[in-house]
Amino acid sequence: MREIKAIVRTDRLEEVLHALHAIEGLPGITISVVRGVGRTHGGDAETTGFGEVQMAKLEIVVEAELENPVVDTIVRTASTGRPGDGKIFVYPVARVVRIRTSEEDAEAL
Protein backbone atom coordinates (compact mmCIF):
# COMPACT_ATOMS: atom_id res chain seq x y z
CA MET A 1 0.00 0.00 0.00
CA ARG A 2 1.03 3.58 -0.60
CA GLU A 3 0.11 6.91 0.92
CA ILE A 4 0.02 9.71 -1.62
CA LYS A 5 0.16 13.27 -0.27
CA ALA A 6 -0.38 15.99 -2.82
CA ILE A 7 -0.19 19.72 -2.25
CA VAL A 8 -2.10 21.50 -5.03
CA ARG A 9 -3.45 24.95 -5.80
CA THR A 10 -6.88 25.49 -4.27
CA ASP A 11 -8.20 26.76 -7.61
CA ARG A 12 -7.31 23.36 -9.20
CA LEU A 13 -8.83 21.26 -6.40
CA GLU A 14 -12.27 20.73 -7.94
CA GLU A 15 -10.83 19.51 -11.24
CA VAL A 16 -8.33 17.23 -9.47
CA LEU A 17 -11.07 15.69 -7.30
CA HIS A 18 -13.36 15.17 -10.28
CA ALA A 19 -10.61 13.32 -12.16
CA LEU A 20 -9.62 11.24 -9.12
CA HIS A 21 -13.22 10.13 -8.54
CA ALA A 22 -13.14 8.60 -12.04
CA ILE A 23 -10.41 6.14 -10.97
CA GLU A 24 -12.06 2.81 -10.27
CA GLY A 25 -11.20 1.39 -6.86
CA LEU A 26 -10.09 4.67 -5.30
CA PRO A 27 -11.05 4.21 -1.62
CA GLY A 28 -11.28 7.84 -0.48
CA ILE A 29 -9.51 11.15 -0.16
CA THR A 30 -8.77 13.32 2.87
CA ILE A 31 -8.63 17.03 2.02
CA SER A 32 -7.13 19.80 4.16
CA VAL A 33 -6.54 23.48 3.51
CA VAL A 34 -2.91 24.22 4.37
CA ARG A 35 -0.50 27.14 4.23
CA GLY A 36 3.18 27.07 3.37
CA VAL A 37 6.14 28.95 2.01
CA GLY A 38 8.29 27.57 -0.78
CA ARG A 39 11.27 28.75 -2.77
CA THR A 40 9.07 30.79 -5.10
CA HIS A 41 7.18 32.41 -2.19
CA GLY A 42 3.87 31.72 -3.83
CA GLY A 43 4.56 32.40 -7.48
CA ASP A 44 1.25 33.75 -8.67
CA ALA A 45 -0.84 31.74 -6.19
CA GLU A 46 -2.97 33.38 -3.51
CA THR A 47 -0.71 34.53 -0.65
CA THR A 48 -1.67 35.24 2.94
CA GLY A 49 0.03 36.62 6.06
CA PHE A 50 3.81 36.60 5.75
CA GLY A 51 3.88 35.37 2.15
CA GLU A 52 2.36 31.98 2.92
CA VAL A 53 0.43 30.38 0.13
CA GLN A 54 -2.91 28.72 0.79
CA MET A 55 -3.01 25.29 -0.84
CA ALA A 56 -5.06 22.11 -0.63
CA LYS A 57 -3.50 18.91 0.71
CA LEU A 58 -4.88 15.59 -0.50
CA GLU A 59 -4.06 12.40 1.38
CA ILE A 60 -4.90 9.11 -0.28
CA VAL A 61 -3.99 5.55 0.72
CA VAL A 62 -4.20 3.06 -2.15
CA GLU A 63 -3.06 -0.40 -3.15
CA ALA A 64 0.30 -0.28 -4.96
CA GLU A 65 -1.26 -0.81 -8.40
CA LEU A 66 -3.20 2.46 -8.08
CA GLU A 67 -0.13 4.56 -7.21
CA ASN A 68 0.79 5.51 -10.79
CA PRO A 69 -2.77 6.21 -12.01
CA VAL A 70 -3.41 8.46 -8.98
CA VAL A 71 -0.10 10.34 -9.29
CA ASP A 72 -0.49 10.72 -13.06
CA THR A 73 -4.05 12.03 -12.65
CA ILE A 74 -2.98 14.61 -10.07
CA VAL A 75 -0.06 15.81 -12.20
CA ARG A 76 -2.26 16.07 -15.31
CA THR A 77 -5.11 17.95 -13.63
CA ALA A 78 -3.22 20.10 -11.10
CA SER A 79 -0.52 21.43 -13.42
CA THR A 80 -0.78 24.97 -14.71
CA GLY A 81 2.85 25.17 -15.79
CA ARG A 82 3.46 28.07 -13.42
CA PRO A 83 5.55 28.20 -10.24
CA GLY A 84 3.61 27.10 -7.17
CA ASP A 85 1.70 24.19 -8.75
CA GLY A 86 2.59 22.01 -5.75
CA LYS A 87 4.23 18.69 -4.94
CA ILE A 88 3.36 15.01 -4.60
CA PHE A 89 4.94 12.72 -2.00
CA VAL A 90 4.54 8.92 -1.99
CA TYR A 91 5.19 6.82 1.13
CA PRO A 92 4.96 3.09 1.86
CA VAL A 93 2.18 2.14 4.31
CA ALA A 94 2.91 -0.75 6.64
CA ARG A 95 -0.57 -1.23 8.09
CA VAL A 96 -4.11 0.14 7.96
CA VAL A 97 -6.80 -0.61 10.54
CA ARG A 98 -10.45 0.45 10.28
CA ILE A 99 -11.34 1.42 13.84
CA ARG A 100 -15.05 0.56 13.64
CA THR A 101 -14.63 -3.05 12.40
CA SER A 102 -10.96 -3.87 13.10
CA GLU A 103 -10.54 -4.78 9.41
CA GLU A 104 -6.97 -4.46 8.27
CA ASP A 105 -4.99 -3.46 5.19
CA ALA A 106 -6.87 -3.68 1.85
CA GLU A 107 -10.18 -4.50 3.58
CA ALA A 108 -9.79 -1.41 5.76
CA LEU A 109 -9.51 0.92 2.80
Secondary structure by P-SEA (a helix, b strand, c coil): cbbbbbbbbccaaaaaaaaaaacccccbbbbbbbccccccccccccccccbbbbbbbbbbbbcccaaaaaaaaaaaccccccccccbbbbbbbcccccccccccccccc
